[in-house]
Amino acid sequence: MTDIPRLIPTSMVRKFEYCPRLFYLEWVRSEFEDNPDTMHGRYNHRIVDAGGGRMGGPLDDDPAGRVRSVVISSERLGLIAKADLIEGSGGSVVPVEFKRSQPTHGPQWTPELAQLYAIGLILRDQGYTCTEGVLYFTKTRRRITNSFDDALMDKTEGMIRAMREVAALPIAPAPLVDSPKCAYCSLVGICLPDETNLHVERSSKRPRRLTPTDSAARPLYITEQGVKVGIQGGRVRVTRQDKEVLQVRAIDVSQISVYGNVQLSSQLMRAAFSREIPVCWFSYGGWFQGIAQGLPSKHVELRRRQAGIAAQAGLPVARRLVEGKIRNCRTFLRRNTRGDTGPVLPQLKRLADQAASAESVESLLGLEGTAARLYFGRFSGMLKNDDVGTFDVNGRNRRPPQDPVNCLLSYAYSLLAKDLTATVLGVGFDPYLGLYHRPRFGRPALALDLAEEFRPLIADSVVVSVINNGEIRSSGFIVRAQGVAMNQKARRSFLSAYERRLDHEITHPTYRYRITYRRVLEVQARMLGAYLLGEIPEYVPFMTR
């Protein structure tokens, strides 16, 4: 990173003192996630954020009374601050920083003090007399006054120089090792400290389950034709001819997927962008056609590395992706087949071993094709309810699918591609630049790369379960001259089953903690990013036993 902004916010001084990697992720990579602590802190700042008061010059007899939300800066120090409150006293000024809760780490909690000292440095550099600062803890309403010690002032200046050196690094500093701080960090789900340390052998301890719990918000699917979708009073409203069909709180929506001819208002789109809610478009038949979201990720370095490795064919990653897919297909077949699998399982194992050491992408394509023929040749053995019709023993057919099972498989793969496209966009990737799948018109190649290991575990699993449980029967399909499609009722049942599968908790085979498939998609995408950035030596696919 060469073009480092001249001024660093003093809030970043606090983040750097807490954890240099947190500073890098939040300032250099512009990553941010809320957690209850950050939201609570923002709420407590509402009074000072409103602003008020006027601050005089440093030579005035009384430069400040009580001034809120003051922006001050120093070109010499390379710092800018939005001070919560500045109080005047006897010709000098005292910065007061509002902090959430109480001083649980004692009055000398250094991240908070580092920010306060940085504000004091700016005030001194501007010519004000400033010998002390105050930390005000809103929960206990307790003020703790701290004298500005010269030695700590020098230490703060040294920290600012170190921040610039870290900001210039091409990749983020290594995460903290087994630190209790990570449990309170809002970016822990992006940083993945224990998982990264495990791969580079910086820690031998089992990773803690620090990733955030799944949001209560869920995707909103709109499959009914001719409806309009808008937003009013913080609620998403679906109407038909001005009559309300459905309404749901916007905070309960994580994603909007529309099928066919559905109209969305510009107000809804703007609200979706501001809330980081992706909007996905499908054809009436279920083909994933596009996605809209707010501004793209600022993580330029990740996209630069992705382009560089994709240009080199990305063979090491492609090997692991195909190996993971074949092994997961084998496991899924072994668990669910109702008869003798014959020689298929040993053959799939042999193909997975060969994929792990394949010497070219072309040979991987051959191995994957052979494995797919073996796998789908036995797929009907996992279906106990043949009410929907038998599966074509020749395997997959599509565009359009010729039988109900292939119709369900195509639909499931389309949903999985949609979710992984939204996931990789959120992480900062270019979803159209794959490492295994080659770029093609409108094809989200990277999302399809990551989908390989999850096809049997998520998509195929949903298809087998809805058939075997009788959730979808032959009456749920429409047979046309050129193929088979689901009717509205069957589609709704399938979407419900698919979302249930994403909410299913499983023990992560590498990190050994319980996690939902919905969160696994993001963890795997972030670990792929860590590999591309050189933070871990290899990408390990998600493979169940």
C-alpha positions as CSV (number, residue, x, y, z in Angstrom):
1,M,0.0,0.0,0.0
2,T,1.8,3.2,-1.2
3,D,-0.8,5.9,-1.1
4,I,-1.4,6.2,2.6
5,P,-3.7,9.1,3.6
6,R,-1.9,11.9,5.3
7,L,-4.1,12.0,8.3
8,I,-4.9,9.0,10.5
9,P,-8.1,9.2,12.7
10,T,-7.3,9.0,16.4
11,S,-9.9,6.3,16.8
12,M,-7.4,4.1,14.8
13,V,-4.8,4.8,17.4
14,R,-7.0,3.0,19.9
15,K,-7.6,0.1,17.4
16,F,-3.9,-0.2,16.8
17,E,-3.1,-0.4,20.5
18,Y,-5.8,-3.0,20.9
19,C,-4.6,-5.1,17.9
20,P,-2.5,-4.1,14.9
21,R,-4.4,-6.5,12.7
22,L,-7.7,-4.9,13.7
23,F,-6.3,-1.5,12.7
24,Y,-5.2,-2.9,9.3
25,L,-8.5,-4.6,8.6
26,E,-10.6,-1.6,9.6
27,W,-8.5,1.3,8.2
28,V,-6.5,-0.1,5.3
29,R,-9.1,-2.7,4.1
30,S,-12.1,-0.7,5.2
31,E,-13.7,-3.8,6.8
32,F,-16.3,-3.2,9.4
33,E,-18.9,-5.2,11.2
34,D,-21.2,-4.2,14.1
35,N,-21.5,-6.2,17.2
36,P,-23.6,-5.3,20.3
37,D,-20.7,-3.4,21.8
38,T,-20.2,-1.1,18.8
39,M,-24.0,-0.5,18.5
40,H,-24.2,0.3,22.2
41,G,-21.2,2.6,22.0
42,R,-22.8,4.5,19.0
43,Y,-26.0,4.9,21.0
44,N,-24.1,6.3,23.9
45,H,-22.4,8.8,21.7
46,R,-25.7,10.3,20.4
47,I,-25.6,13.3,22.7
48,V,-22.0,14.4,21.9
49,D,-22.5,13.5,18.2
50,A,-25.2,16.2,18.0
51,G,-22.5,18.8,18.4
52,G,-22.7,22.3,19.8
53,G,-20.5,25.1,21.1
54,R,-17.7,27.0,19.6
55,M,-13.9,26.7,20.2
56,G,-11.7,29.8,20.2
57,G,-8.0,30.0,19.3
58,P,-5.2,28.9,21.5
59,L,-4.3,32.5,22.4
60,D,-7.7,33.4,23.7
61,D,-8.0,33.8,27.5
62,D,-10.9,31.2,27.6
63,P,-10.5,29.1,24.4
64,A,-13.4,26.7,25.1
65,G,-16.4,26.3,27.4
66,R,-18.0,23.0,26.5
67,V,-17.7,22.1,22.9
68,R,-19.1,18.8,21.5
69,S,-18.0,16.8,18.4
70,V,-15.0,19.0,17.5
71,V,-12.9,18.1,14.5
72,I,-9.2,18.9,15.0
73,S,-6.1,17.9,13.1
74,S,-2.3,18.2,12.9
75,E,-0.4,17.9,9.6
76,R,2.8,17.5,11.5
77,L,1.6,14.6,13.5
78,G,-0.5,13.2,10.7
79,L,-3.6,12.9,12.9
80,I,-7.2,13.9,12.7
81,A,-9.7,13.6,15.5
82,K,-13.4,14.1,16.2
83,A,-13.2,14.8,19.9
84,D,-16.3,14.0,21.8
85,L,-16.1,16.9,24.2
86,I,-13.6,19.7,24.9
87,E,-13.9,21.6,28.1
88,G,-12.1,24.9,29.0
89,S,-10.5,25.5,32.3
90,G,-8.3,28.4,33.4
91,G,-7.0,29.1,29.9
92,S,-6.3,25.4,29.1
93,V,-8.4,22.8,27.4
94,V,-9.3,19.3,28.5
95,P,-10.5,16.6,26.0
96,V,-13.2,14.3,27.3
97,E,-13.8,11.0,25.5
98,F,-17.1,9.1,26.1
99,K,-16.7,5.4,26.6
100,R,-19.3,2.7,26.8
101,S,-20.0,0.8,30.0
102,Q,-17.4,0.9,32.7
103,P,-13.6,0.7,33.1
104,T,-13.5,-3.1,33.3
105,H,-9.8,-3.1,32.6
106,G,-9.1,-0.4,35.2
107,P,-8.3,3.3,34.6
108,Q,-5.0,2.5,32.8
109,W,-6.7,0.6,29.9
110,T,-4.2,1.6,27.3
111,P,-6.2,1.5,24.1
112,E,-8.6,4.1,25.5
113,L,-5.7,6.1,26.9
114,A,-3.8,6.0,23.6
115,Q,-6.7,7.7,21.8
116,L,-7.0,10.3,24.5
117,Y,-3.2,11.0,24.4
118,A,-3.4,11.3,20.6
119,I,-6.1,14.0,20.9
120,G,-4.0,15.8,23.6
121,L,-1.0,15.7,21.1
122,I,-3.1,17.4,18.4
123,L,-4.3,20.1,20.9
124,R,-0.8,20.8,22.1
125,D,0.5,20.9,18.5
126,Q,-2.2,23.5,17.7
127,G,-0.8,25.7,20.6
128,Y,-3.4,25.0,23.3
129,T,-2.4,24.4,26.8
130,C,-3.5,20.8,27.5
131,T,-2.0,18.9,30.5
132,E,-4.7,16.3,31.1
133,G,-7.7,14.4,29.6
134,V,-10.8,12.7,30.9
135,L,-12.3,9.3,30.1
136,Y,-16.1,9.4,30.9
137,F,-17.7,6.0,31.2
138,T,-21.4,6.4,30.4
139,K,-22.8,3.4,32.3
140,T,-21.3,4.3,35.6
141,R,-21.2,8.1,34.8
142,R,-17.6,8.0,36.2
143,R,-14.9,10.5,35.1
144,I,-11.3,9.4,35.3
145,T,-8.8,12.2,34.8
146,N,-5.4,11.3,33.3
147,S,-2.4,13.6,33.4
148,F,-0.5,13.7,30.2
149,D,2.8,12.1,31.0
150,D,5.6,13.2,28.6
151,A,7.0,9.6,28.4
152,L,3.5,8.3,27.3
153,M,3.2,11.2,24.9
154,D,6.4,10.2,23.3
155,K,5.2,6.6,23.2
156,T,2.0,7.7,21.4
157,E,4.0,9.5,18.8
158,G,6.1,6.4,18.2
159,M,2.9,4.4,17.9
160,I,1.7,6.7,15.1
161,R,4.9,6.1,13.2
162,A,4.5,2.4,13.6
163,M,0.9,2.6,12.3
164,R,2.2,4.1,9.1
165,E,4.7,1.2,8.7
166,V,1.9,-1.4,9.3
167,A,-0.4,0.4,6.9
168,A,2.2,0.2,4.2
169,L,2.4,-3.6,4.4
170,P,0.9,-5.6,1.5
171,I,-1.0,-7.9,3.8
172,A,-2.4,-7.6,7.3
173,P,-0.3,-8.4,10.4
174,A,-0.6,-11.8,11.9
175,P,-3.6,-12.2,14.3
176,L,-3.1,-12.3,18.1
177,V,-2.5,-15.8,19.5
178,D,-5.1,-17.2,21.9
179,S,-5.9,-13.7,23.0
180,P,-9.0,-13.0,25.1
181,K,-9.3,-9.7,23.2
182,C,-10.5,-11.6,20.1
183,A,-13.8,-12.6,21.9
184,Y,-14.7,-8.9,22.1
185,C,-13.6,-7.8,18.7
186,S,-16.4,-7.0,16.2
187,L,-14.2,-8.1,13.3
188,V,-13.4,-11.5,14.7
189,G,-15.6,-13.1,12.0
190,I,-13.5,-11.5,9.3
191,C,-10.1,-11.9,11.0
192,L,-10.6,-15.6,11.9
193,P,-7.6,-15.5,14.3
194,D,-7.6,-19.0,15.7
195,E,-8.3,-20.6,12.3
196,T,-5.5,-18.6,10.6
197,N,-3.0,-19.4,13.5
198,L,-3.9,-23.1,13.2
199,H,-3.0,-23.2,9.5
200,V,0.4,-21.5,10.0
201,E,1.1,-23.5,13.2
202,R,1.3,-20.4,15.4
203,S,-0.9,-22.1,18.0
204,S,-1.5,-25.8,18.8
205,K,-4.8,-25.1,20.6
206,R,-8.1,-26.1,19.1
207,P,-9.7,-23.0,17.5
208,R,-12.4,-21.3,19.7
209,R,-15.8,-20.8,18.2
210,L,-15.5,-17.0,17.9
211,T,-17.3,-16.4,14.7
212,P,-20.5,-14.4,15.3
213,T,-23.8,-16.2,15.6
214,D,-26.0,-16.2,12.6
215,S,-28.2,-13.1,12.2
216,A,-31.9,-13.5,12.9
217,A,-32.5,-12.0,9.5
218,R,-33.4,-14.4,6.7
219,P,-33.7,-14.2,2.8
220,L,-37.0,-13.0,1.4
221,Y,-38.1,-14.9,-1.7
222,I,-40.7,-13.4,-4.0
223,T,-42.0,-15.9,-6.5
224,E,-45.5,-14.6,-7.2
225,Q,-45.7,-12.9,-10.6
226,G,-46.9,-9.4,-11.1
227,V,-46.4,-8.1,-7.6
228,K,-44.7,-4.9,-6.5
229,V,-42.2,-4.6,-3.7
230,G,-41.4,-1.4,-1.8
231,I,-40.4,-0.2,1.6
232,Q,-42.4,2.1,3.9
233,G,-41.8,2.9,7.5
234,G,-38.9,0.4,7.8
235,R,-41.1,-2.5,6.5
236,V,-40.8,-4.3,3.2
237,R,-44.2,-4.4,1.6
238,V,-45.4,-6.7,-1.2
239,T,-48.5,-5.6,-3.0
240,R,-50.7,-6.7,-5.9
241,Q,-52.9,-4.0,-7.4
242,D,-52.4,-1.8,-4.3
243,K,-53.6,-4.6,-2.0
244,E,-51.0,-5.7,0.5
245,V,-49.9,-9.3,0.1
246,L,-47.1,-9.4,2.7
247,Q,-45.1,-7.1,4.9
248,V,-42.0,-7.8,6.9
249,R,-39.6,-5.7,8.9
250,A,-36.5,-4.7,6.9
251,I,-34.2,-5.6,9.8
252,D,-35.5,-9.2,9.4
253,V,-34.4,-9.4,5.8
254,S,-30.9,-10.5,4.9
255,Q,-31.4,-11.0,1.2
256,I,-34.1,-10.4,-1.4
257,S,-34.6,-12.9,-4.3
258,V,-37.1,-12.2,-7.0
259,Y,-38.4,-14.6,-9.7
260,G,-39.7,-13.5,-13.0
261,N,-41.8,-10.4,-13.4
262,V,-41.6,-8.6,-10.1
263,Q,-41.3,-4.8,-9.7
264,L,-39.0,-3.3,-7.1
265,S,-39.1,0.4,-6.1
266,S,-36.1,2.6,-6.2
267,Q,-36.7,3.4,-2.5
268,L,-36.4,-0.3,-1.7
269,M,-33.2,-0.6,-3.7
270,R,-31.6,2.4,-1.9
271,A,-32.6,0.9,1.4
272,A,-31.1,-2.4,0.4
273,F,-27.9,-0.8,-0.6
274,S,-27.6,1.1,2.7
275,R,-28.3,-2.0,4.7
276,E,-26.0,-4.2,2.7
277,I,-28.9,-6.4,1.6
278,P,-28.1,-8.1,-1.8
279,V,-30.9,-8.3,-4.3
280,C,-30.9,-11.3,-6.5
281,W,-32.8,-11.8,-9.8
282,F,-33.9,-15.2,-11.2
283,S,-35.8,-16.0,-14.3
284,Y,-39.3,-17.4,-13.7
285,G,-37.8,-20.9,-14.3
286,G,-35.2,-20.4,-11.6
287,W,-32.0,-19.4,-13.5
288,F,-29.8,-17.1,-11.5
289,Q,-29.5,-14.0,-13.7
290,G,-28.0,-11.2,-11.6
291,I,-27.3,-9.5,-8.3
292,A,-27.3,-5.9,-7.1
293,Q,-25.7,-4.5,-4.0
294,G,-24.1,-1.3,-2.9
295,L,-20.7,-0.1,-3.6
296,P,-18.1,-2.9,-4.2
297,S,-15.6,-3.9,-1.5
298,K,-12.6,-1.6,-1.0
299,H,-10.4,-4.7,-0.5
300,V,-8.4,-4.0,-3.8
301,E,-5.4,-6.1,-2.8
302,L,-7.6,-9.2,-2.6
303,R,-8.9,-8.7,-6.1
304,R,-5.4,-8.0,-7.4
305,R,-4.1,-11.3,-5.9
306,Q,-7.2,-13.1,-7.2
307,A,-6.5,-11.8,-10.7
308,G,-2.9,-12.8,-10.5
309,I,-3.5,-16.3,-9.4
310,A,-6.4,-16.8,-11.8
311,A,-4.1,-15.8,-14.6
312,Q,-1.8,-18.7,-13.6
313,A,-4.7,-21.1,-13.8
314,G,-4.9,-21.5,-9.9
315,L,-4.0,-25.2,-10.1
316,P,-3.3,-25.7,-6.4
317,V,-6.7,-24.3,-5.4
318,A,-8.5,-26.2,-8.2
319,R,-6.9,-29.5,-7.0
320,R,-8.3,-29.0,-3.5
321,L,-11.7,-27.9,-4.8
322,V,-12.2,-30.9,-7.0
323,E,-10.8,-33.3,-4.4
324,G,-13.2,-31.9,-1.8
325,K,-16.1,-32.3,-4.2
326,I,-15.3,-35.9,-5.0
327,R,-14.7,-36.9,-1.4
328,N,-18.0,-35.2,-0.3
329,C,-19.9,-37.0,-3.1
330,R,-18.4,-40.3,-1.9
331,T,-19.4,-39.6,1.7
332,F,-22.9,-38.5,0.7
333,L,-23.4,-41.7,-1.5
334,R,-22.0,-43.9,1.3
335,R,-24.4,-42.5,3.9
336,N,-27.6,-42.5,1.8
337,T,-27.5,-45.3,-0.7
338,R,-30.0,-48.0,0.0
339,G,-28.2,-50.9,-1.6
340,D,-24.9,-52.1,-2.6
341,T,-22.7,-49.3,-4.1
342,G,-20.5,-51.9,-5.7
343,P,-17.1,-50.6,-6.8
344,V,-18.2,-47.0,-7.0
345,L,-16.9,-45.9,-3.5
346,P,-13.3,-47.2,-4.1
347,Q,-13.3,-45.7,-7.6
348,L,-14.4,-42.3,-6.2
349,K,-11.6,-42.5,-3.5
350,R,-9.1,-43.2,-6.2
351,L,-10.3,-40.3,-8.3
352,A,-10.1,-38.0,-5.3
353,D,-6.5,-39.1,-4.6
354,Q,-5.6,-38.5,-8.3
355,A,-7.3,-35.0,-8.2
356,A,-5.1,-34.0,-5.2
357,S,-2.0,-34.5,-7.3
358,A,-3.3,-33.6,-10.8
359,E,-0.7,-31.9,-13.0
360,S,-3.1,-29.7,-15.0
361,V,-6.6,-28.2,-15.0
362,E,-7.4,-30.3,-18.1
363,S,-6.7,-33.5,-16.2
364,L,-8.8,-32.3,-13.3
365,L,-11.7,-31.7,-15.7
366,G,-11.4,-35.3,-16.8
367,L,-11.3,-36.7,-13.3
368,E,-14.3,-34.6,-12.2
369,G,-16.3,-35.7,-15.2
370,T,-15.5,-39.4,-14.5
371,A,-16.4,-38.9,-10.8
372,A,-19.7,-37.2,-11.8
373,R,-20.7,-40.1,-14.1
374,L,-20.0,-42.6,-11.3
375,Y,-21.8,-40.5,-8.7
376,F,-25.0,-39.7,-10.7
377,G,-25.1,-43.3,-12.0
378,R,-25.8,-44.3,-8.4
379,F,-27.9,-41.3,-7.5
380,S,-31.3,-43.0,-7.8
381,G,-30.2,-45.5,-5.2
382,M,-30.6,-42.7,-2.6
383,L,-34.2,-42.0,-3.5
384,K,-36.8,-44.1,-1.7
385,N,-39.9,-42.3,-3.0
386,D,-40.1,-42.8,-6.8
387,D,-43.4,-40.8,-6.9
388,V,-41.5,-38.0,-8.7
389,G,-40.2,-40.4,-11.3
390,T,-36.9,-42.3,-11.7
391,F,-33.6,-40.5,-12.1
392,D,-32.0,-40.8,-15.5
393,V,-29.3,-43.4,-15.1
394,N,-27.2,-41.5,-17.6
395,G,-26.8,-38.7,-15.0
396,R,-27.4,-35.0,-15.2
397,N,-29.4,-33.3,-17.9
398,R,-30.3,-29.7,-18.0
399,R,-31.3,-26.6,-20.1
400,P,-34.0,-27.6,-19.7
401,P,-34.0,-30.6,-17.2
402,Q,-35.8,-33.6,-18.7
403,D,-37.1,-35.2,-15.4
404,P,-38.2,-34.0,-12.0
405,V,-35.0,-35.0,-10.1
406,N,-32.8,-33.1,-12.6
407,C,-35.2,-30.2,-12.3
408,L,-34.7,-30.1,-8.5
409,L,-30.9,-30.5,-8.9
410,S,-30.7,-27.6,-11.3
411,Y,-32.7,-25.4,-9.0
412,A,-30.6,-26.3,-6.0
413,Y,-27.4,-25.5,-7.8
414,S,-28.8,-22.2,-8.9
415,L,-29.7,-21.3,-5.3
416,L,-26.2,-22.3,-4.1
417,A,-24.6,-20.2,-6.8
418,K,-26.7,-17.3,-5.7
419,D,-25.7,-17.6,-2.1
420,L,-22.0,-18.0,-2.8
421,T,-22.1,-15.1,-5.2
422,A,-23.4,-12.9,-2.5
423,T,-20.9,-14.3,0.0
424,V,-17.8,-13.8,-2.2
425,L,-18.9,-10.3,-3.1
426,G,-19.2,-9.5,0.7
427,V,-15.7,-10.9,1.3
428,G,-14.3,-8.6,-1.5
429,F,-13.8,-11.0,-4.4
430,D,-14.7,-10.6,-8.0
431,P,-17.3,-13.4,-8.3
432,Y,-16.7,-13.7,-12.1
433,L,-13.0,-14.4,-11.9
434,G,-12.6,-18.1,-11.1
435,L,-9.6,-20.2,-10.2
436,Y,-11.0,-23.4,-11.6
437,H,-14.0,-22.4,-13.7
438,R,-12.9,-20.3,-16.6
439,P,-14.6,-16.9,-17.2
440,R,-17.6,-17.1,-19.4
441,F,-20.4,-14.7,-20.3
442,G,-22.2,-13.8,-17.1
443,R,-21.0,-16.9,-15.2
444,P,-20.0,-16.3,-11.5
445,A,-17.0,-18.5,-11.9
446,L,-15.5,-18.1,-8.4
447,A,-18.9,-18.8,-6.8
448,L,-19.1,-22.0,-8.8
449,D,-15.5,-22.8,-7.7
450,L,-16.6,-22.7,-4.1
451,A,-19.9,-24.4,-4.8
452,E,-18.0,-27.6,-5.9
453,E,-17.4,-28.8,-2.3
454,F,-20.9,-27.9,-1.2
455,R,-23.0,-29.4,-4.0
456,P,-23.4,-32.8,-2.4
457,L,-23.6,-31.5,1.1
458,I,-26.2,-28.8,0.6
459,A,-27.8,-29.0,-2.9
460,D,-28.0,-32.8,-3.4
461,S,-28.9,-33.3,0.3
462,V,-31.9,-31.0,-0.1
463,V,-33.1,-32.8,-3.3
464,V,-32.8,-36.2,-1.7
465,S,-34.6,-35.1,1.5
466,V,-37.6,-33.4,-0.2
467,I,-38.1,-36.5,-2.3
468,N,-37.7,-39.0,0.4
469,N,-39.8,-37.0,2.9
470,G,-42.6,-36.6,0.5
471,E,-42.4,-32.8,0.6
472,I,-42.4,-32.6,-3.1
473,R,-44.4,-35.1,-5.2
474,S,-45.0,-35.7,-8.9
475,S,-48.0,-33.3,-8.7
476,G,-45.5,-30.5,-8.0
477,F,-44.1,-30.5,-11.6
478,I,-45.2,-29.2,-14.9
479,V,-44.2,-31.2,-17.9
480,R,-43.7,-29.2,-21.0
481,A,-42.6,-30.2,-24.5
482,Q,-39.0,-29.3,-23.8
483,G,-38.6,-30.1,-20.2
484,V,-39.9,-30.2,-16.6
485,A,-40.5,-27.3,-14.2
486,M,-41.8,-26.9,-10.7
487,N,-45.1,-25.3,-9.9
488,Q,-45.4,-22.5,-7.3
489,K,-46.3,-24.8,-4.4
490,A,-43.4,-27.1,-5.0
491,R,-41.0,-24.2,-5.4
492,R,-42.0,-22.8,-2.0
493,S,-41.6,-26.2,-0.4
494,F,-38.1,-26.5,-1.9
495,L,-37.1,-23.0,-0.9
496,S,-38.2,-23.8,2.7
497,A,-36.1,-27.0,2.7
498,Y,-33.1,-25.3,1.2
499,E,-33.1,-22.6,3.9
500,R,-33.5,-25.3,6.6
501,R,-30.4,-26.9,5.3
502,L,-28.4,-23.7,5.5
503,D,-29.5,-23.3,9.1
504,H,-28.4,-26.9,9.9
505,E,-25.5,-27.0,12.3
506,I,-22.5,-29.2,11.7
507,T,-19.1,-29.7,13.3
508,H,-16.5,-28.1,11.1
509,P,-14.1,-30.9,10.1
510,T,-11.0,-28.7,10.3
511,Y,-11.8,-26.3,13.2
512,R,-13.9,-28.8,15.3
513,Y,-16.6,-26.3,16.4
514,R,-20.3,-26.3,15.6
515,I,-21.4,-23.9,12.9
516,T,-24.3,-23.6,10.4
517,Y,-23.8,-24.2,6.8
518,R,-24.9,-20.6,6.2
519,R,-21.8,-19.4,8.2
520,V,-19.6,-22.2,6.7
521,L,-20.0,-20.6,3.3
522,E,-18.5,-17.3,4.6
523,V,-15.7,-19.0,6.6
524,Q,-14.6,-21.0,3.6
525,A,-14.6,-17.9,1.4
526,R,-12.6,-15.9,3.9
527,M,-10.0,-18.8,4.2
528,L,-9.7,-18.8,0.5
529,G,-9.0,-15.1,0.7
530,A,-6.4,-15.7,3.4
531,Y,-4.7,-18.2,1.1
532,L,-4.7,-15.8,-1.9
533,L,-3.2,-13.1,0.3
534,G,-0.5,-15.4,1.5
535,E,-1.6,-15.6,5.1
536,I,-2.0,-19.4,5.2
537,P,-0.1,-22.0,3.1
538,E,-3.0,-23.8,1.5
539,Y,-6.8,-23.8,1.1
540,V,-8.4,-26.7,2.8
541,P,-11.9,-27.6,1.5
542,F,-14.8,-28.4,3.7
543,M,-14.9,-32.2,3.7
544,T,-17.2,-34.3,5.9
545,R,-16.4,-37.8,7.0
